[in-house]
Structure formats: structure tokens, C-alpha cells
Amino acid sequence: MENVIRKDDSLYTKNLIPGESVYNEKLIKIGDTEYRYWDPFRSKLSAALLKGLEDLPLKKKSKVLYLGAASGTTPSHVSDIVENGRVYCVEFSPRAIRKLVSISEKRKNMFPILEDANFPEKYAHLVENVDFIYQDIAQPNQTEILIKNSIFLKGYGAICIKARSIDVTSPPEKIFKKEKKKLEEHFEIIDFLRLEPYEKDHAFFFFKL
């Protein structure tokens, strides 16, 4: 994957805005290039890569739809990777999006969208077809939300399934199996990973249309 390096069993992304950290992460210099530490305990995408996920098909000009962007921690690293592309960041919380907007003012390839990802028709006029879709939403219908938003997708995607957000009484393994079956009706599953020790009861699915 472009703009990502591995050093001392940690991941770093090439900083799009040298000298600027987003969440007080460590900055390092290698030659004349600055990189940002990609914390796997704060980013499930980083955790998945450290757990063995093959390189994601993200290029410098990739267009990404990020569902559940929150305050922008992981989206900012995606912004580093797709430096000449676009990251459409959908977030429903007004409180979280304030930070997201602040980050996007400096990172011109990030586009914050204050909307509910349950209703992609509300932001269809703002989002073009994308090469990659990434979802990190803690709702019982998280898989259904992804499927709805696949109308924008022309390539690959990934979703973090949070078992406890779907059903606190069922074993996570049972939930993951059920959600995988739903996904397989629409996508080809390429990889499946559990995210322990970085996240408990989380599964990561990588797929393509």
C-alpha cells in the first residue's frame, strides 16, 4: 500500500500535513519524509493490517467512502494514503463532526458529511462512485447500512462488525457467521480477521463486488 510503512512492528502513514498531528500521535522523520504513527488501539483498520490483512487496494488517487468517520482519527490516515484522491466522511454525530470538520479544513482531500448512513439518498448528490468503502458503525443493522451504501461502490470495501452492538446475548462467533452470510449475498469475501488484542469482540471483513 502506498504511503504506509512498517517500522518496529508498528505502522506509519506519510503525513499529508507535515508538522501536524491529529490525535497527538507520534511523528517521525525518515530522510526528508515525515510519518504519523497509526495507533492500532485507536484505529481498527490499522489493527486489521497488523493482524495480517493483505495490502488494501488504496492508491494515491483512490476515492473512498468512509461510513462512521467519528472525529476523524482513521479517516486522517486514509487521507494520508490517498493523498491526491478523496475521502467522503459520513458521520451522524454533530459533536464528533466538529472535530472532523476542523481536520478537513487542513486536509483538503477530506469531505465531512453530517448525515445518517442509513439514508444514503440524502448525500447521494455529494458522493461520486468510489473505489473503496469502509464502515465502522456501532449499530444493530450495521451490515444492512453497508449494503445500502454499496450503490456508490465500484471496487473493494471493508467493514468492522461489532458483535456487542448487534446482540449482547449471543456469542460473537455466531453473530459473525450470521453477518458473513448477509455480506456474501452481495459481495465476495476476501478476508476475515478477529481484532483481538486491539479490539474485543470485533471482526473485520474485506470484500469486493
SERO-4910 file (N, C-alpha, C, O; in steps of 0.05 Angstrom, whole numbers):
BEGIN
 pado doro    nc1    nc2    nc3   cac1   cac2   cac3    cc1    cc2    cc3    oc1    oc2    oc3
  Met    A     17    -24      0      0      0      0     18     25      0     37     27     15
  Glu    A     11     44    -17     27     68    -19     24     86      6      3     86     20
  Asn    A     45    100     13     46    119     35     43    107     62     37    121     82
  Val    A     48     80     65     47     67     90     73     51     94     82     37     76
  Ile    A     86     54    117    110     39    123    106     24    149     90     31    166
  Arg    A    122      2    152    122    -13    177    149    -10    189    170    -15    176
  Lys    A    150     -3    214    175      1    229    172     -8    257    154      1    272
  Asp    A    189    -27    266    188    -37    293    160    -48    300    150    -42    322
  Asp    A    149    -63    282    122    -76    286    100    -55    290     80    -61    303
  Ser    A    104    -31    280     83    -11    281     80      1    253     97     -1    236
  Leu    A     56     12    248     50     24    222     51     54    224     45     66    245
  Tyr    A     60     66    202     61     96    200     51    104    172     56     89    153
  Thr    A     37    126    171     29    137    145     43    163    139     49    179    157
  Lys    A     49    167    114     63    191    105     45    215    111     22    217    102
  Asn    A     55    234    127     39    256    136     32    276    113     50    288    101
  Leu    A      6    278    107     -3    297     87      3    326     94      8    342     77
  Ile    A      2    331    120      7    358    130     31    357    150     27    355    174
  Pro    A     55    359    139     79    356    156     78    376    180     71    399    177
  Gly    A     86    365    203     86    381    227     60    380    243     59    390    266
  Glu    A     39    369    231     13    369    244      5    341    252      6    322    236
  Ser    A     -1    337    278    -13    312    287    -43    316    290    -52    338    293
  Val    A    -58    294    290    -87    295    291    -97    288    319   -116    301    329
  Tyr    A    -85    268    331    -95    259    358    -71    255    377    -70    237    393
  Asn    A    -51    273    374    -27    273    390    -10    248    385      5    239    402
  Glu    A    -13    236    361      3    213    353     32    222    348     38    245    342
  Lys    A     51    202    351     79    208    347     85    213    317     75    199    300
  Leu    A    102    232    312    112    238    286    141    231    284    157    236    303
  Ile    A    149    218    262    177    210    258    186    220    231    170    223    212
  Lys    A    212    223    228    224    231    203    241    208    192    257    197    207
  Ile    A    238    201    167    255    182    153    265    196    128    250    200    109
  Gly    A    290    204    129    301    221    108    287    248    109    287    261    131
  Asp    A    276    257     87    262    283     87    232    280     90    217    299     87
  Thr    A    223    255     95    194    250     96    184    245    125    197    231    140
  Glu    A    162    258    131    150    255    158    128    235    157    112    234    139
  Tyr    A    126    218    178    106    198    180     91    200    207    103    209    227
  Arg    A     66    192    208     50    192    232     45    164    242     38    146    226
  Tyr    A     49    159    268     43    133    280     14    127    277     -4    144    283
  Trp    A      7    103    268    -20     94    263    -28     75    286    -22     51    284
  Asp    A    -41     85    306    -46     70    331    -67     49    327    -90     56    321
  Pro    A    -60     23    329    -80      2    325   -101      0    347   -122    -13    343
  Phe    A    -96     12    370   -116     13    392   -136     35    388   -156     37    402
  Arg    A   -131     52    368   -150     74    362   -160     72    333   -177     88    325
  Ser    A   -150     54    318   -158     51    290   -160     21    283   -140      7    283
  Lys    A   -184     12    278   -189    -16    271   -176    -24    245   -169    -47    240
  Leu    A   -174     -4    227   -161    -10    201   -131    -16    206   -120    -35    193
  Ser    A   -118     -1    223    -90     -7    230    -88    -34    244    -70    -50    238
  Ala    A   -107    -40    262   -107    -65    276   -109    -88    256    -95   -109    259
  Ala    A   -127    -86    237   -131   -107    217   -105   -112    201    -98   -135    195
  Leu    A    -92    -91    193    -67    -94    178    -45   -107    195    -30   -124    184
  Leu    A    -44   -100    220    -24   -113    238    -32   -142    243    -14   -158    249
  Lys    A    -57   -149    242    -66   -177    246    -63   -194    221    -69   -218    222
  Gly    A    -53   -182    199    -47   -199    176    -63   -193    151    -60   -207    131
  Leu    A    -80   -172    152    -95   -165    128    -75   -158    105    -56   -143    109
  Glu    A    -80   -169     82    -63   -163     59    -67   -134     52    -86   -121     59
  Asp    A    -47   -123     37    -48    -95     30    -75    -87     17    -84   -101     -1
  Leu    A    -87    -66     27   -112    -56     16   -106    -42    -11    -85    -30    -14
  Pro    A   -125    -44    -29   -122    -31    -56   -127     -1    -55   -143      9    -70
  Leu    A   -112     13    -38   -115     42    -36    -91     55    -50    -68     49    -42
  Lys    A    -96     71    -69    -75     85    -84    -76    115    -78    -94    125    -64
  Lys    A    -56    129    -88    -55    158    -83    -78    174    -94    -84    196    -85
  Lys    A    -92    162   -114   -114    177   -126   -141    163   -120   -161    169   -133
  Ser    A   -142    144   -101   -166    130    -95   -188    148    -83   -182    167    -69
  Lys    A   -213    141    -89   -236    155    -78   -248    135    -58   -254    112    -64
  Val    A   -253    145    -33   -262    129    -11   -287    140      1   -289    164      5
  Leu    A   -306    122      8   -329    130     24   -325    118     51   -324     94     54
  Tyr    A   -323    135     72   -319    126     99   -344    131    115   -353    153    119
  Leu    A   -356    109    124   -381    110    139   -375    107    169   -364     86    177
  Gly    A   -384    126    185   -378    126    213   -351    138    219   -334    127    233
  Ala    A   -346    162    207   -320    175    208   -313    185    236   -289    191    241
  Ala    A   -333    188    254   -328    198    281   -313    225    280   -319    242    264
  Ser    A   -292    227    297   -277    252    299   -254    253    280   -239    273    279
  Gly    A   -250    232    264   -230    234    242   -204    220    246   -185    224    230
  Thr    A   -201    203    267   -175    190    272   -166    173    248   -146    179    236
  Thr    A   -182    152    242   -174    135    220   -178    149    193   -161    145    175
  Pro    A   -199    165    189   -201    179    163   -176    196    157   -169    199    133
  Ser    A   -163    207    177   -140    223    172   -117    206    161   -101    216    145
  His    A   -115    181    170    -94    163    159   -101    155    131    -84    152    114
  Val    A   -127    150    126   -135    144     98   -129    168     80   -121    165     57
  Ser    A   -133    192     91   -127    217     77    -97    218     70    -90    226     48
  Asp    A    -80    209     88    -51    207     82    -46    189     58    -30    195     40
  Ile    A    -59    166     59    -54    145     39    -63    154     11    -49    151     -8
  Val    A    -87    165      9    -99    173    -16    -95    203    -20   -114    218    -25
  Glu    A    -70    211    -19    -63    240    -18    -75    257    -40    -83    280    -36
  Asn    A    -77    245    -64    -89    260    -87   -117    251    -94   -128    259   -114
  Gly    A   -129    235    -76   -156    225    -80   -176    240    -63   -172    264    -58
  Arg    A   -197    226    -55   -218    239    -39   -228    219    -18   -229    195    -22
  Val    A   -234    230      6   -246    214     27   -272    227     36   -272    248     48
  Tyr    A   -294    215     28   -321    225     36   -327    213     63   -331    189     66
  Cys    A   -329    231     84   -332    222    112   -360    227    122   -368    250    127
  Val    A   -375    206    124   -403    208    134   -403    203    164   -394    183    174
  Glu    A   -415    222    179   -417    220    208   -443    233    217   -451    254    207
  Phe    A   -457    219    236   -484    228    244   -483    246    269   -501    262    274
  Ser    A   -461    244    285   -460    259    310   -450    287    306   -428    291    296
  Pro    A   -466    308    312   -457    335    310   -432    341    326   -415    357    318
  Arg    A   -430    329    349   -407    333    367   -382    323    354   -361    336    353
  Ala    A   -383    298    343   -359    286    331   -351    301    305   -327    304    300
  Ile    A   -371    310    291   -364    322    265   -351    349    267   -338    359    249
  Arg    A   -354    362    290   -340    387    294   -310    383    292   -296    399    279
  Lys    A   -299    363    305   -271    356    302   -264    348    274   -243    355    263
  Leu    A   -282    332    262   -277    323    235   -275    347    215   -258    347    197
  Val    A   -293    366    219   -292    390    202   -266    405    205   -254    415    186
  Ser    A   -257    407    230   -232    421    236   -209    408    222   -191    421    211
  Ile    A   -208    381    222   -186    367    209   -188    371    179   -168    374    165
  Ser    A   -213    370    168   -217    372    139   -210    400    128   -205    402    104
  Glu    A   -211    420    145   -203    446    136   -174    447    128   -166    463    111
  Lys    A   -158    430    140   -129    429    133   -124    407    112   -107    410     95
  Arg    A   -139    385    114   -136    363     95   -156    366     73   -179    358     76
  Lys    A   -148    377     51   -167    385     30   -178    361     15   -196    364     -2
  Asn    A   -168    337     20   -179    313      7   -200    299     24   -210    278     17
  Met    A   -207    311     47   -228    300     64   -253    318     62   -252    342     63
  Phe    A   -276    304     60   -301    319     56   -322    309     77   -334    288     74
  Pro    A   -325    324     99   -344    316    121   -373    319    112   -380    339    100
  Ile    A   -389    299    119   -417    299    112   -433    292    137   -431    269    147
  Leu    A   -449    311    147   -465    306    171   -492    294    162   -511    308    156
  Glu    A   -493    267    162   -517    253    154   -517    225    167   -497    216    177
  Asp    A   -541    213    167   -544    186    177   -539    166    154   -552    167    133
  Ala    A   -519    148    158   -512    129    137   -534    110    130   -532     95    111
  Asn    A   -555    109    146   -579     93    139   -593    103    115   -608     89    102
  Phe    A   -588    128    108   -602    141     86   -583    152     65   -580    177     63
  Pro    A   -570    135     49   -550    145     30   -562    164      9   -547    179     -3
  Glu    A   -588    162      5   -601    180    -15   -598    209     -6   -600    227    -23
  Lys    A   -594    214     20   -592    242     30   -566    255     22   -564    280     22
  Tyr    A   -546    239     17   -520    251      9   -510    240    -18   -487    244    -25
  Ala    A   -528    228    -33   -520    218    -60   -511    241    -78   -495    236    -96
  His    A   -521    265    -74   -513    287    -91   -485    298    -84   -474    314    -98
  Leu    A   -474    288    -61   -448    297    -52   -426    276    -58   -402    283    -57
  Val    A   -433    251    -62   -414    229    -64   -414    218    -92   -435    212   -103
  Glu    A   -391    215   -104   -388    202   -130   -383    172   -126   -381    162   -103
  Asn    A   -381    157   -148   -374    129   -146   -346    127   -134   -328    142   -141
  Val    A   -342    108   -116   -316    106   -102   -303     79   -107   -315     59   -115
  Asp    A   -276     79   -103   -260     55   -107   -261     37    -83   -256     13    -85
  Phe    A   -266     49    -60   -265     35    -35   -286     46    -15   -290     70    -13
  Ile    A   -299     28      0   -317     36     20   -309     23     47   -302      0     48
  Tyr    A   -309     40     68   -300     30     94   -321     38    114   -330     61    115
  Gln    A   -329     18    131   -350     24    150   -342     16    178   -331     -6    183
  Asp    A   -347     34    197   -342     29    226   -364     42    241   -362     64    252
  Ile    A   -387     28    242   -411     39    255   -422     19    275   -426     -5    269
  Ala    A   -427     28    300   -436     11    321   -467     12    323   -478     24    341
  Gln    A   -480     -1    304   -509     -3    305   -518    -32    299   -504    -46    286
  Pro    A   -541    -40    309   -550    -67    304   -552    -75    274   -548    -98    267
  Asn    A   -559    -55    257   -562    -61    229   -538    -52    212   -541    -43    190
  Gln    A   -514    -54    224   -490    -44    211   -485    -57    184   -476    -44    166
  Thr    A   -491    -83    181   -487    -96    155   -506    -86    134   -499    -81    111
  Glu    A   -531    -82    142   -551    -71    124   -544    -43    115   -549    -35     92
  Ile    A   -532    -27    133   -523      0    126   -502     -1    104   -503     14     84
  Leu    A   -483    -19    106   -462    -23     86   -475    -30     59   -468    -19     38
  Ile    A   -493    -49     60   -506    -58     35   -520    -35     21   -518    -32     -4
  Lys    A   -534    -18     36   -548      5     24   -528     24     10   -533     34    -11
  Asn    A   -505     28     23   -485     46     13   -468     35    -10   -452     49    -22
  Ser    A   -471      9    -15   -455     -3    -37   -464      8    -64   -452      1    -85
  Ile    A   -485     24    -65   -493     36    -91   -472     54   -101   -471     60   -125
  Phe    A   -454     64    -84   -432     81    -92   -407     66   -100   -388     78   -111
  Leu    A   -406     40    -95   -381     25    -96   -377     13   -124   -395      2   -137
  Lys    A   -352     15   -133   -344      2   -158   -318    -15   -155   -305    -21   -174
  Gly    A   -312    -22   -130   -288    -37   -126   -289    -54   -100   -304    -73    -99
  Tyr    A   -272    -47    -81   -268    -62    -57   -280    -48    -32   -287    -24    -34
  Gly    A   -281    -62    -10   -290    -50     15   -283    -66     39   -273    -88     37
  Ala    A   -288    -54     63   -283    -67     88   -304    -58    108   -313    -35    107
  Ile    A   -310    -75    127   -329    -68    149   -319    -81    175   -310   -103    175
  Cys    A   -321    -65    196   -316    -75    223   -343    -83    235   -360    -66    239
  Ile    A   -346   -108    242   -371   -117    255   -367   -118    285   -349   -131    295
  Lys    A   -384   -103    299   -382   -102    328   -404   -120    340   -428   -112    340
  Ala    A   -396   -143    349   -416   -163    358   -434   -152    380   -458   -157    379
  Arg    A   -424   -138    399   -440   -129    422   -459   -107    414   -479   -102    428
  Ser    A   -455    -94    392   -474    -74    382   -498    -87    368   -519    -75    365
  Ile    A   -494   -112    360   -516   -127    346   -533   -143    366   -557   -142    366
  Asp    A   -519   -157    384   -533   -174    404   -514   -180    427   -494   -194    423
  Val    A   -520   -170    451   -502   -174    474   -505   -201    486   -489   -209    502
  Thr    A   -526   -216    478   -530   -243    490   -519   -266    474   -515   -287    485
  Ser    A   -514   -262    448   -505   -284    431   -474   -284    430   -461   -263    432
  Pro    A   -462   -308    427   -433   -310    424   -424   -295    399   -437   -297    378
  Pro    A   -403   -280    401   -393   -265    378   -389   -282    353   -395   -274    330
  Glu    A   -379   -307    356   -375   -325    333   -401   -330    318   -401   -331    293
  Lys    A   -423   -333    332   -449   -337    320   -457   -313    304   -468   -315    282
  Ile    A   -453   -289    316   -460   -264    303   -444   -260    278   -455   -253    257
  Phe    A   -418   -265    279   -400   -261    256   -409   -279    233   -408   -271    210
  Lys    A   -416   -304    240   -425   -323    219   -450   -314    205   -453   -316    181
  Lys    A   -469   -303    221   -494   -293    211   -489   -268    193   -501   -266    171
  Glu    A   -472   -250    202   -467   -226    186   -451   -232    160   -455   -220    140
  Lys    A   -434   -252    162   -419   -261    138   -438   -271    117   -434   -265     93
  Lys    A   -458   -286    125   -477   -296    106   -492   -274     92   -497   -275     68
  Lys    A   -499   -252    107   -512   -229     95   -494   -216     74   -502   -209     52
  Leu    A   -468   -213     82   -449   -200     64   -445   -216     38   -443   -204     17
  Glu    A   -445   -242     41   -439   -259     18   -462   -258     -3   -458   -267    -26
  Glu    A   -485   -248      5   -506   -245    -15   -501   -222    -34   -514   -220    -55
  His    A   -482   -205    -27   -477   -181    -43   -448   -177    -51   -442   -164    -71
  Phe    A   -429   -190    -36   -401   -186    -41   -386   -212    -41   -396   -233    -31
  Glu    A   -362   -211    -51   -343   -234    -49   -325   -228    -25   -309   -209    -26
  Ile    A   -326   -245     -5   -309   -241     19   -280   -250     12   -276   -273      4
  Ile    A   -261   -232     16   -233   -239     10   -218   -247     36   -202   -264     35
  Asp    A   -225   -233     58   -210   -239     82   -228   -234    106   -246   -217    105
  Phe    A   -223   -248    128   -238   -245    153   -217   -247    176   -201   -265    177
  Leu    A   -218   -228    194   -199   -226    216   -214   -219    242   -232   -203    243
  Arg    A   -205   -231    264   -212   -221    291   -192   -200    299   -168   -202    292
  Leu    A   -200   -180    314   -183   -157    320   -171   -157    348   -158   -137    356
  Glu    A   -174   -179    363   -160   -181    389   -130   -181    384   -122   -193    364
  Pro    A   -114   -169    400   -120   -157    426   -127   -127    425   -131   -114    445
  Tyr    A   -129   -117    400   -134    -88    397   -163    -80    403   -168    -59    415
  Glu    A   -181    -97    395   -210    -93    399   -223   -120    407   -218   -140    394
  Lys    A   -239   -120    427   -253   -144    436   -279   -147    421   -294   -128    417
  Asp    A   -284   -172    413   -310   -180    400   -315   -163    375   -338   -156    369
  His    A   -294   -158    360   -296   -145    334   -285   -163    312   -265   -178    316
  Ala    A   -298   -163    289   -288   -177    266   -286   -158    242   -301   -138    240
  Phe    A   -267   -163    225   -261   -146    202   -264   -163    177   -252   -183    174
  Phe    A   -282   -153    160   -287   -167    134   -276   -149    111   -282   -125    110
  Phe    A   -260   -161     94   -250   -147     70   -264   -161     46   -264   -185     45
  Phe    A   -275   -145     27   -291   -157      6   -289   -141    -20   -277   -120    -20
  Lys    A   -300   -152    -41   -303   -137    -66   -329   -144    -79   -342   -164    -72
  Leu    A   -338   -126    -96   -363   -131   -110   -361   -155   -129   -380   -162   -142
***
